[in-house]
């Protein structure tokens, strides 16, 4: 799949709570898609600018394999339309809030990814995103992130998610230092070599592609 020609898929990563791993999910998905042969653009709509700083660190490391743009909430549609012309995928990173500013990003998207770190607060924050996505008729997928297998809180969150009627990724991203380290270097974990992290990210990428049809 090369050159969007207006047929690109748009993926929005959204979560009301900060610290859920939105940018980590966005950049690792972007790198995984590039490594699978797709052309990819990332769009930063978060004033905090973490995605933009990651992209600049990547450029400074001599890696120029992604398109990048920033936009205010109401400029999302315009930037998406431009990026879709030359890319297969556009990935949008959004601010940690749910209000009218998030609607343009969700309206432009084909799939909303909602990362949930292993805490009750993250789980509580899911409903508002899912409700908004449902109101504007956009499919959403919850991704369990920073999962510590075998711990009481992780098992509890896993159980509560399983009880709810929502679309959930089968792939779970573990609580691994490599995600933090590579983010600061402008890289994705797949560029660190093989490990449990590479299996996770490749599996999630393939699951998302399948969900997009």
Secondary structure, DSSP 8 states (H G I E B T S, - for coil): ----TT--EEEEE--SSTTS-HHHHHHHHHHHHHHTT--EEEEE--TT-HHHHHHHHHHHTT----EEEE--GGGHHHHHHHHHTT-SEEEEE--S--SHHHHHHHHT-SEEEEEEESSHHHHHHHHHHHHHHHHTT--EEEEEESB-TT-HHHHHHHHHHHHS-S-B-S---B--HHHHHHHHTT--GGGG-SSHHHHHHHHHHHHHHHHH-
